[in-house]
Amino acid sequence: MRVPRDGRESHNELSGTVHGAVIQAGAVHGGIHIRSEGSSLARTPWQLPPLVRVIDRSVELEALERHRARAAREGRSALAAVSGLGGVGKTTVALRWLHTLRPHFPAGQLHADLGAQSPEGPEHPGEILARFLRALGVPAQEVPAMLAERTALYRSLTANQRLVVLLDDAATAAQVRPLLPAGGSVTAVTSRRRLPGLTVDGCYPVHLEPLAPEAAVELLADTLSDGRVTEQPEDARALVELCAGLPLAVRVAGARLAARPERGITTMVRALAKEHQRLEALAIDGDHNVRAALDLSYQALPPSAARLYRLLGLHPGREFDGSVVAALSGAEQDAAEQDAQERDTEERDATELLEVLHDASLLVDAAGERHRFHDLVRLHATAKAREDESPQERTKAMRRIADHYLASATRAEEIIDPQHRTMARDYGTARVIIADVGPDSEAALDWMERELPTLMAVIHQARSAGFPTVCWQLADAMWPLFLRRKFYDDWCAAHQEGLAAARELGDAAAECRMLTSGGVGELGAGNPDRALEMFEQAAQLFLNSGDRLGQARTLNYRGLALHRLGRPNEAAEFFLRATTELPANGDQRAGGLARLNLADVALATGQAEEAVHHAGVARTTLRGTGDTYNAARAATLLGRAHLVLNRLDQAGELLSSALAALRGMSANYETARTLGSLAEVAERRGQTHLARDRYQEALDLYSSVGRSLSDEAEATRHRLRQLESGEPGV
């Protein structure tokens, strides 16, 4: 009751439902809406969290803005989903984009954490809608009870509004869909999953990758806010590389350094250098934690996908294809015990599990339908394998991986070099999955080269894992790759490991193979003394075991080492013995190779006619045994001998036939040697342009196999310079 100044009594009565402010105006009976500046502000939500600085995301932000502008032109809402690994900066990017839109979207900003990674599980969209409706001014008692009614009311309220909405940490498209506003609003969704289901709603996907090294260094400098990054640039780069460009990891490392301003960046580099301690070092007590972020993604996986994630953490290489997943996912029994339907089901299941890991942003695509872990994710997967798999299960998985690569490399070896004396292969008890290495020798060589880092990792891991047979047998299977593409460092390292494994096993035959094949690698790497020592050890082992054929084969190898050591006469004696002893013991092909080596010595010592004889016999023998690669090498040497004798037509014909054969084998080193000789033929014929082109192609091929500084390459480079300067050449 209110008494006015004139003394008359005034009565105010309030009934019914009243929206807005109330004034004293006598009797008020509902149905009246009174708006005021204060009530309008109260119902305009500005819920977005504050901004943090964004580093190097301009490409993604521009793409998001282009999508919004296109949607506006078409008169529809804009929806975008930002996905990526935990800690990669999804929310930061979404906030940066949405905050710039505030002047153009006056109806406000809504924000909700959908809780995909919450221990209690994802939020129900109905609960989020209730909060949104209250934020938009609907009294709590008037929020509908049913999800469908809440959705309808939400869309009615937003139909003529221009809002921005951030739906953070979404679990599924179904959780997001009821929360999409109507009208000309903009919605950004963040998720560790890619949420392909939102595509049907017109969603624009943006997947974030870790930062490039330069951007990660900038982020570290922003976090430290002092001069240490500028003063210690090399340490700063090393640190962000150990963080693998993950913004959360860089921020955590920077925060730990910021708390110790007297320490150099190198202290954190040392802390992260040990892989098994890296995730523990990338943590701040009670706050940001890289391991915790990855644990949340891992815990959300279905059990079968979680197990595959753990087992893939045992893979020794950086990349893998679907055949590795099939090898890890397959049954224990041999292929003969499974029917085609069971194998098809396994392959389909493996593909589906891979997709689950990709959708969770725990795997990323690599070139050629391959997959890889982010470096920190790989460490996490490995840690989970140690925690959640027994030693026996880890050993089984590692053996499956090793057997897969051994069998696949052996298949490639058979395609590339069917004449190579493949020794027996020993596999574990599980069914062995073989990769598709290609239909021909070039494709098989490409497969081997692409997998070389992983094959080497398997070799280095095999002995300590308890698979010494895999170690030497895989080195043996890689012979065609080493021989043709000249990866000498890996060649020598693989055979050193294989030799140690063979000796550990007490397997004399395997030891001899590692000594002879490894010795050829040492010879190519420029270590003829070491090569000769290995060949002589092999010869003694063969002699002790009574293996006359094996001992005869070492004659070739010892001759090669002696020739390289500048002892051609001794080399020729060994080769000459080999030309008779090898065929006598049943190896015509090796006898042909000995004859080829004898021709090489003859040509090097100025005996061109003798070289023509030996090379011609070698070519005939090698062609007769089906060794097309070495027959082409013999044709090259025969052509070079005719070139020395100035028989240009014969030289050109032989070299051209050799070139055609070698090109089809991806034998770049031998192809380069042949091209160099063909360039000489062209130069002598006055075909300057053709000579120049062939010299240049030869140099390019030498570079492709890491032989750009070899004597052959240097001689080719010298001839090309002479040709271009107009000096007298060959």
VEXVONU-387072 format. One record per residue (C-alpha): residue number from 1; residue in three letters; x negated, y negated, z. Coordinates in steps of 0.2 Angstrom, whole numbers, plus 2048, in hexadecimal, padded with zeros to 3 digits. Layout:
<sites>
NUM ala X Y Z
...
</sites>
This chain:
<sites>
1 met 800 800 800
2 arg 7FA 7EF 7FC
3 val 801 7DE 803
4 pro 7FF 7CF 7F7
5 arg 7FB 7BE 7FC
6 asp 80D 7B8 7FA
7 gly 812 7C4 808
8 arg 81D 7CF 7FD
9 glu 81A 7E1 7FE
10 ser 814 7EA 7EE
11 his 815 7FC 7EB
12 asn 808 807 7E0
13 glu 80E 818 7DB
14 leu 802 825 7D2
15 ser 809 835 7CB
16 gly 807 840 7BB
17 thr 7F6 843 7B2
18 val 7EC 834 7B0
19 his 7DC 833 7A5
20 gly 7D0 825 7A8
21 ala 7CF 817 7B5
22 val 7DE 812 7BF
23 ile 7E3 800 7C4
24 gln 7F0 7FA 7D0
25 ala 7FE 7F5 7C5
26 gly 80E 7FA 7CE
27 ala 816 80B 7C9
28 val 80B 815 7BE
29 his 814 825 7B7
30 gly 806 82E 7AC
31 gly 805 82F 79A
32 ile 7FA 820 79A
33 his 7E8 820 794
34 ile 7DD 812 79B
35 arg 7CB 811 793
36 ser 7BD 807 79B
37 glu 7AB 805 796
38 gly 7A6 80F 7A6
39 ser 7B0 81E 7A2
40 ser 7AA 81E 790
41 leu 798 81F 795
42 ala 79C 82C 7A2
43 arg 7A2 838 794
44 thr 794 835 788
45 pro 787 843 78C
46 trp 775 840 789
47 gln 76F 851 78E
48 leu 75F 854 784
49 pro 74F 857 78E
50 pro 741 849 78C
51 leu 735 84A 77E
52 val 723 850 77F
53 arg 717 84C 771
54 val 718 857 761
55 ile 708 85B 758
56 asp 707 860 746
57 arg 719 865 743
58 ser 71D 858 735
59 val 720 865 728
60 glu 72E 86D 733
61 leu 735 85D 739
62 glu 737 856 727
63 ala 73F 867 722
64 leu 74C 865 730
65 glu 750 853 72B
66 arg 752 858 719
67 his 75E 865 71E
68 arg 768 859 729
69 ala 769 84C 71B
70 arg 76F 859 70F
71 ala 77C 85E 71A
72 ala 782 84C 71D
73 arg 783 849 70B
74 glu 78E 859 709
75 gly 799 853 718
76 arg 795 862 723
77 ser 78D 865 734
78 ala 77A 869 734
79 leu 774 879 73C
80 ala 762 87E 73E
81 ala 759 88C 747
82 val 747 88A 74D
83 ser 73F 89B 751
84 gly 72E 8A1 756
85 leu 723 8A9 763
86 gly 726 8A4 775
87 gly 71B 895 779
88 val 719 88F 767
89 gly 723 87F 769
90 lys 735 883 763
91 thr 73E 878 770
92 thr 731 86A 76E
93 val 734 869 75B
94 ala 747 86A 75D
95 leu 746 85C 769
96 arg 73B 851 75F
97 trp 747 853 750
98 leu 757 850 75A
99 his 751 841 764
100 thr 74E 837 754
101 leu 760 83A 750
102 arg 767 831 75F
103 pro 76B 820 757
104 his 775 829 74A
105 phe 77F 834 755
106 pro 788 829 762
107 ala 793 837 769
108 gly 785 83E 773
109 gln 779 84D 775
110 leu 77D 85E 77C
111 his 770 86A 782
112 ala 771 87C 789
113 asp 765 889 78D
114 leu 76D 899 787
115 gly 762 8A4 792
116 ala 75C 8B1 785
117 gln 74C 8B4 790
118 ser 755 8B1 7A1
119 pro 754 8C0 7AE
120 glu 766 8BF 7B0
121 gly 769 8C1 79D
122 pro 770 8B5 790
123 glu 77D 8A8 795
124 his 78F 8AC 78F
125 pro 794 89F 782
126 gly 7A4 89C 78C
127 glu 79A 895 79A
128 ile 790 88A 78F
129 leu 7A0 884 787
130 ala 7A8 87F 798
131 arg 799 875 79C
132 phe 79A 86C 78B
133 leu 7AC 868 78C
134 arg 7AA 861 79D
135 ala 79B 856 796
136 leu 7A7 850 789
137 gly 7B3 84A 796
138 val 7BF 859 798
139 pro 7C4 85A 7AB
140 ala 7BE 86B 7B2
141 gln 7D0 870 7B6
142 glu 7D5 86E 7A4
143 val 7C7 879 79C
144 pro 7D0 888 794
145 ala 7CC 899 79B
146 met 7CA 8A3 78B
147 leu 7BB 8A1 780
148 ala 7C6 89F 770
149 glu 7CF 891 778
150 arg 7BF 888 77E
151 thr 7B8 88A 76D
152 ala 7C7 882 765
153 leu 7C8 874 771
154 tyr 7B5 871 76F
155 arg 7B7 870 75C
156 ser 7C6 865 75D
157 leu 7BC 859 769
158 thr 7AD 858 75D
159 ala 7B6 858 74C
160 asn 7B5 845 74B
161 gln 7A5 843 755
162 arg 793 842 750
163 leu 789 84C 75D
164 val 779 854 75E
165 val 778 865 767
166 leu 769 86F 76D
167 leu 76C 881 770
168 asp 75B 887 778
169 asp 755 899 779
170 ala 764 8A2 770
171 ala 765 8B5 771
172 thr 771 8B8 762
173 ala 77A 8B0 754
174 ala 78B 8B5 75D
175 gln 786 8AC 76C
176 val 782 89C 762
177 arg 791 89C 757
178 pro 79F 896 763
179 leu 794 888 769
180 leu 792 880 757
181 pro 79B 86F 757
182 ala 7A7 869 749
183 gly 7A6 859 73F
184 gly 796 851 73A
185 ser 78B 857 748
186 val 77A 85E 749
187 thr 775 86E 752
188 ala 764 875 755
189 val 762 887 75C
190 thr 751 88D 762
191 ser 74E 8A0 765
192 arg 73F 8AC 765
193 arg 74A 8B6 759
194 arg 74D 8B1 747
195 leu 760 8B2 748
196 pro 763 8B6 736
197 gly 776 8B8 73A
198 leu 777 8A5 73B
199 thr 773 8A4 728
200 val 786 8A7 724
201 asp 78A 897 72F
202 gly 77E 88C 723
203 cys 770 88D 72F
204 tyr 75F 887 729
205 pro 751 892 731
206 val 740 88A 736
207 his 733 897 73D
208 leu 724 88F 746
209 glu 713 896 745
210 pro 705 892 751
211 leu 6FB 882 74E
212 ala 6EC 881 743
213 pro 6DC 87E 74C
214 glu 6DB 86B 748
215 ala 6EC 869 74F
216 ala 6E9 874 75E
217 val 6D9 86A 762
218 glu 6E4 85A 761
219 leu 6F0 862 76D
220 leu 6E2 866 779
221 ala 6DC 854 779
222 asp 6EE 84E 77C
223 thr 6EF 85A 78B
224 leu 6DE 855 793
225 ser 6E0 843 790
226 asp 6CD 840 793
227 gly 6BE 840 788
228 arg 6B9 852 789
229 val 6C0 858 779
230 thr 6B7 84A 770
231 glu 6A7 84E 779
232 gln 6A8 861 777
233 pro 6B0 864 766
234 glu 6A8 875 763
235 asp 6AE 87B 774
236 ala 6BF 874 771
237 arg 6C1 87D 761
238 ala 6BB 88D 768
239 leu 6C8 88B 776
240 val 6D7 888 76B
241 glu 6D1 897 760
242 leu 6D2 8A2 76F
243 cys 6E3 89B 772
244 ala 6E7 8A0 760
245 gly 6F0 88F 75E
246 leu 6FE 893 769
247 pro 704 882 770
248 leu 708 88A 781
249 ala 6F7 892 783
250 val 6EE 882 77E
251 arg 6F9 878 78A
252 val 6F5 884 798
253 ala 6E3 884 795
254 gly 6E3 871 794
255 ala 6EC 86F 7A4
256 arg 6E0 87B 7AD
257 leu 6D2 870 7A6
258 ala 6DB 860 7AB
259 ala 6DC 866 7BD
260 arg 6C8 867 7BD
261 pro 6C2 857 7B4
262 glu 6B0 85B 7B9
263 arg 6B0 86B 7AF
264 gly 6AB 86D 79D
265 ile 6B6 876 790
266 thr 6AA 884 78F
267 thr 6AF 88A 7A0
268 met 6C1 88E 799
269 val 6B9 895 789
270 arg 6AF 8A1 794
271 ala 6BF 8A5 79E
272 leu 6C9 8AA 78E
273 ala 6BA 8B3 785
274 lys 6BE 8C4 78D
275 glu 6CE 8CB 785
276 his 6D4 8D5 793
277 gln 6D4 8C5 79E
278 arg 6DA 8B8 792
279 leu 6ED 8B9 796
280 glu 6EA 8B8 7A8
281 ala 6DF 8A8 7A5
282 leu 6ED 8A0 79B
283 ala 6F8 89D 7AA
284 ile 6FC 890 7B7
285 asp 703 897 7C8
286 gly 715 894 7C9
287 asp 716 88B 7B9
288 his 712 88E 7A6
289 asn 70C 8A0 7A3
290 val 708 8A7 792
291 arg 70A 8B9 798
292 ala 71A 8B5 7A0
293 ala 721 8AE 790
294 leu 71C 8BD 786
295 asp 723 8C9 794
296 leu 734 8C1 791
297 ser 734 8C5 77F
298 tyr 72E 8D7 782
299 gln 73B 8DA 790
300 ala 749 8D5 783
301 leu 744 8E3 777
302 pro 74D 8F3 775
303 pro 743 901 77D
304 ser 73E 909 76C
305 ala 738 8F8 766
306 ala 72F 8F4 776
307 arg 726 905 774
308 leu 721 901 762
309 tyr 71B 8F0 768
310 arg 710 8F8 775
311 leu 709 906 769
312 leu 705 8F9 75C
313 gly 6FB 8F0 769
314 leu 6EF 8FF 768
315 his 6EC 8FC 755
316 pro 6DA 8F6 753
317 gly 6DC 8EB 744
318 arg 6E4 8DA 742
319 glu 6F1 8DF 735
320 phe 6FB 8EF 730
321 asp 708 8F4 725
322 gly 718 8FF 727
323 ser 70F 90F 725
324 val 706 90C 736
325 val 717 90A 73E
326 ala 71D 91A 736
327 ala 70D 923 73D
328 leu 711 91D 74E
329 ser 723 920 74E
330 gly 723 931 746
331 ala 726 942 74E
332 glu 718 94D 755
333 gln 71B 95C 749
334 asp 713 95E 738
335 ala 71B 958 729
336 ala 71F 96A 723
337 glu 72A 96C 732
338 gln 735 95C 72E
339 asp 741 95B 720
340 ala 743 94C 714
341 gln 752 945 71D
342 glu 748 944 72E
343 arg 73A 93C 726
344 asp 745 92F 71E
345 thr 74E 92C 72E
346 glu 73D 929 737
347 glu 737 91C 729
348 arg 748 913 72B
349 asp 747 912 73E
350 ala 735 90C 73C
351 thr 73A 8FE 731
352 glu 748 8F9 73C
353 leu 73D 8F8 74B
354 leu 731 8ED 741
355 glu 73F 8E1 73E
356 val 743 8E0 750
357 leu 732 8DB 754
358 his 732 8CE 746
359 asp 743 8C7 74C
360 ala 73B 8C5 75D
361 ser 72D 8BC 756
362 leu 721 8C8 75D
363 leu 71A 8CD 74C
364 val 717 8C1 73D
365 asp 716 8C5 72A
366 ala 705 8C7 722
367 ala 702 8C8 70F
368 gly 707 8D7 705
369 glu 716 8DD 710
370 arg 70A 8DF 71F
371 his 70C 8DA 731
372 arg 701 8D2 73F
373 phe 702 8CD 751
374 his 6FD 8BC 757
375 asp 6ED 8BE 760
376 leu 6F4 8BB 771
377 val 703 8C6 76E
378 arg 6F7 8D4 769
379 leu 6EE 8D3 779
380 his 6FF 8D3 782
381 ala 705 8E3 778
382 thr 6F4 8EB 77D
383 ala 6F7 8E7 78F
384 lys 709 8EE 78F
385 ala 702 8FE 787
386 arg 6F6 900 795
387 glu 703 8FC 7A2
388 asp 712 906 79B
389 glu 70A 914 791
390 ser 701 923 799
391 pro 6EF 926 794
392 gln 6F5 935 78B
393 glu 702 92C 781
394 arg 6F5 91E 77C
395 thr 6E9 92B 776
396 lys 6F6 933 76B
397 ala 6FB 923 764
398 met 6E9 91E 760
399 arg 6E6 92F 758
400 arg 6F5 92D 74D
401 ile 6EE 91C 747
402 ala 6DD 923 744
403 asp 6E4 932 73B
404 his 6EE 926 730
405 tyr 6E0 91C 72A
406 leu 6D4 92B 728
407 ala 6E1 934 71D
408 ser 6E5 924 713
409 ala 6D3 920 710
410 thr 6D0 933 70B
411 arg 6DE 931 6FE
412 ala 6D7 921 6F7
413 glu 6C6 92A 6F6
414 glu 6CD 938 6EC
415 ile 6D5 92C 6E0
416 ile 6C5 921 6DE
417 asp 6B8 92E 6DE
418 pro 6BF 940 6DB
419 gln 6AD 946 6D8
420 his 6A8 941 6EA
421 arg 6A5 951 6F4
422 thr 6B3 94D 701
423 met 6AF 957 711
424 ala 6BD 95E 71C
425 arg 6C8 953 726
426 asp 6CE 956 738
427 tyr 6DE 94F 73D
428 gly 6E8 950 74E
429 thr 6F8 959 751
430 ala 704 94C 74C
431 arg 70B 94A 73A
432 val 6FF 93F 730
433 ile 706 930 726
434 ile 6FD 92A 717
435 ala 6FE 919 711
436 asp 702 914 6FF
437 val 6F0 911 6F9
438 gly 6F5 90E 6E6
439 pro 6F6 918 6D6
440 asp 6E5 915 6D0
441 ser 6D3 912 6D5
442 glu 6D4 8FF 6D4
443 ala 6E3 8FF 6DF
444 ala 6DB 90B 6EB
445 leu 6CB 901 6EC
446 asp 6D6 8F1 6F0
447 trp 6DF 8FB 6FE
448 met 6CE 900 705
449 glu 6C7 8EF 704
450 arg 6D7 8E7 70C
451 glu 6D7 8F4 71A
452 leu 6C4 8F3 71D
453 pro 6C4 8E9 72D
454 thr 6D1 8F5 734
455 leu 6C7 904 72E
456 met 6B7 8FE 736
457 ala 6C1 8FB 746
458 val 6C7 90D 746
459 ile 6B5 913 743
460 his 6AF 908 752
461 gln 6BD 90E 75D
462 ala 6BD 920 759
463 arg 6AF 927 763
464 ser 6B4 91E 773
465 ala 6C6 924 770
466 gly 6C0 936 76F
467 phe 6C2 938 75C
468 pro 6B0 93A 756
469 thr 6B5 944 747
470 val 6C0 936 741
471 cys 6B1 92A 743
472 trp 6A5 933 737
473 gln 6B3 93A 72B
474 leu 6BA 928 729
475 ala 6A9 921 725
476 asp 6A7 92F 718
477 ala 6B8 92B 710
478 met 6B2 919 70E
479 trp 6A4 91E 702
480 pro 6AC 919 6F2
481 leu 6B0 907 6F9
482 phe 69E 905 6FF
483 leu 697 90B 6EF
484 arg 6A1 900 6E3
485 arg 6A3 8F0 6ED
486 lys 693 8F0 6F7
487 phe 699 8EB 709
488 tyr 688 8EF 70F
489 asp 689 8E9 721
490 asp 699 8F4 724
491 trp 692 902 71A
492 cys 683 903 726
493 ala 68D 900 736
494 ala 69A 90D 731
495 his 68D 91B 72E
496 gln 683 916 73E
497 glu 693 91A 748
498 gly 696 929 73D
499 leu 685 930 740
500 ala 686 92D 753
501 ala 697 937 752
502 ala 690 945 748
503 arg 681 947 754
504 glu 68D 946 763
505 leu 697 955 75B
506 gly 688 95E 756
507 asp 68E 960 744
508 ala 67F 961 739
509 ala 689 960 729
510 ala 691 950 72F
511 glu 680 949 735
512 cys 678 94D 724
513 arg 687 944 71B
514 met 685 934 726
515 leu 672 934 723
516 thr 673 935 710
517 ser 682 92A 70D
518 gly 67C 91E 71B
519 gly 66B 91E 714
520 val 671 918 703
521 gly 67A 90A 70C
522 glu 669 905 714
523 leu 661 906 703
524 gly 66E 8F9 6FC
525 ala 66C 8EE 70B
526 gly 659 8EC 708
527 asn 653 8F9 715
528 pro 64A 906 70B
529 asp 63E 90B 719
530 arg 64E 90F 724
531 ala 656 918 715
532 leu 647 923 712
533 glu 646 928 724
534 met 659 92D 724
535 phe 657 937 714
536 glu 648 940 71B
537 gln 651 944 72B
538 ala 65F 94B 720
539 ala 653 956 716
540 gln 64C 95D 726
541 leu 65D 962 72C
542 phe 662 96A 71C
543 leu 651 973 71C
544 asn 655 979 72E
545 ser 666 980 729
546 gly 660 988 719
547 asp 66B 97D 70E
548 arg 661 97C 6FE
549 leu 66E 972 6F5
550 gly 66F 965 702
551 gln 65C 964 703
552 ala 65B 962 6F0
553 arg 668 953 6F1
554 thr 65C 94A 6FC
555 leu 64F 94A 6EE
556 asn 65A 93D 6E5
557 tyr 65C 933 6F5
558 arg 649 933 6FA
559 gly 645 92E 6E8
560 leu 650 91F 6E9
561 ala 648 919 6F9
562 leu 637 91B 6F2
563 his 63B 912 6E2
564 arg 642 904 6EC
565 leu 632 904 6F7
566 gly 627 901 6E7
567 arg 621 913 6E5
568 pro 628 917 6D4
569 asn 61D 926 6D1
570 glu 621 92F 6E1
571 ala 634 92B 6DD
572 ala 632 932 6CC
573 glu 62B 943 6D3
574 phe 63A 944 6DF
575 phe 647 940 6D1
576 leu 63E 94D 6C5
577 arg 63F 95B 6D2
578 ala 652 956 6D5
579 thr 656 958 6C2
580 thr 652 96B 6C3
581 glu 655 96F 6D5
582 leu 667 968 6D6
583 pro 66E 971 6C7
584 ala 665 981 6CD
585 asn 66F 980 6DD
586 gly 67F 97C 6D4
587 asp 681 969 6D4
588 gln 680 964 6C2
589 arg 687 952 6C6
590 ala 67A 94E 6D3
591 gly 66D 955 6C6
592 gly 674 948 6BA
593 leu 672 93A 6C7
594 ala 660 93F 6C9
595 arg 65D 93E 6B7
596 leu 665 92C 6B7
597 asn 659 927 6C5
598 leu 64B 92E 6BB
599 ala 650 923 6AD
600 asp 651 914 6B8
601 val 63F 917 6BE
602 ala 639 919 6AC
603 leu 641 908 6A7
604 ala 63A 8FF 6B6
605 thr 628 905 6B2
606 gly 629 900 69F
607 gln 62D 911 698
608 ala 63D 90C 68E
609 glu 63D 91B 682
610 glu 63C 927 691
611 ala 64A 91E 699
612 val 654 920 689
613 his 652 933 68A
614 his 655 935 69D
615 ala 664 929 69C
616 gly 66C 932 68D
617 val 66A 943 696
618 ala 672 93C 6A6
619 arg 680 934 69D
620 thr 685 944 694
621 thr 683 94E 6A4
622 leu 68E 942 6AE
623 arg 69B 941 6A1
624 gly 69C 954 6A1
625 thr 69F 955 6B4
626 gly 6AD 947 6B3
627 asp 6A3 93A 6BC
628 thr 6A8 92B 6B1
629 tyr 6A1 91E 6BE
630 asn 690 924 6BD
631 ala 691 929 6AB
632 ala 695 916 6A8
633 arg 686 912 6B2
634 ala 67B 91D 6A7
635 ala 682 914 698
636 thr 67D 903 69F
637 leu 66B 909 6A3
638 leu 66A 911 691
639 gly 670 901 68A
640 arg 663 8F7 693
641 ala 655 903 68D
642 his 65B 900 67B
643 leu 65B 8ED 67F
644 val 649 8EE 684
645 leu 645 8F7 674
646 asn 64E 8E9 66B
647 arg 65C 8F5 664
648 leu 66A 8E8 666
649 asp 677 8F2 65D
650 gln 675 902 667
651 ala 673 8F7 677
652 gly 683 8ED 674
653 glu 68D 8FD 670
654 leu 688 906 680
655 leu 689 8F7 68B
656 ser 69B 8F3 685
657 ser 6A1 905 688
658 ala 699 904 699
659 leu 6A2 8F4 69D
660 ala 6B3 8FA 697
661 ala 6B1 909 6A3
662 leu 6AB 8FF 6B2
663 arg 6B8 8F1 6B1
664 gly 6C5 8FF 6B4
665 met 6BD 905 6C4
666 ser 6BB 8F4 6CD
667 ala 6A8 8F7 6CE
668 asn 6A3 8E5 6CE
669 tyr 691 8E7 6D2
670 glu 68E 8F3 6C3
671 thr 699 8E9 6B8
672 ala 68F 8D9 6BC
673 arg 67F 8E3 6B7
674 thr 686 8E8 6A7
675 leu 68D 8D7 6A3
676 gly 67B 8D0 6A6
677 ser 674 8DC 699
678 leu 682 8D8 68D
679 ala 67E 8C5 68F
680 glu 66C 8C9 68A
681 val 672 8D2 67A
682 ala 67D 8C3 676
683 glu 66F 8B7 679
684 arg 663 8C0 66E
685 arg 670 8C0 660
686 gly 672 8AD 662
687 gln 683 8AE 66A
688 thr 680 8A1 676
689 his 692 89E 67C
690 leu 695 8B0 67F
691 ala 685 8B2 688
692 arg 689 8A4 694
693 asp 69A 8AB 697
694 arg 693 8BC 69B
695 tyr 685 8B6 6A6
696 gln 692 8AB 6B0
697 glu 69E 8BA 6B2
698 ala 690 8C5 6B8
699 leu 68B 8B8 6C5
700 asp 69D 8B6 6CB
701 leu 69E 8C9 6CD
702 tyr 68E 8CA 6D7
703 ser 695 8BD 6E3
704 ser 6A5 8C7 6E5
705 val 69C 8D5 6EC
706 gly 690 8CB 6F7
707 arg 681 8CD 6EB
708 ser 67F 8BB 6E5
709 leu 66D 8BA 6ED
710 ser 668 8CB 6E6
711 asp 659 8CD 6D9
712 glu 665 8D1 6CB
713 ala 670 8C2 6CF
714 glu 661 8B6 6D0
715 ala 65A 8BD 6BF
716 thr 66B 8BA 6B7
717 arg 66C 8A8 6BF
718 his 65B 8A4 6B8
719 arg 660 8AA 6A6
720 leu 66F 8A0 6A7
721 arg 665 890 6AC
722 gln 659 893 69D
723 leu 668 896 691
724 glu 670 885 697
725 ser 660 87B 696
726 gly 65B 882 685
727 glu 64B 88A 68B
728 pro 645 89A 682
729 gly 64D 8A9 68B
730 val 64D 8BC 688
</sites>
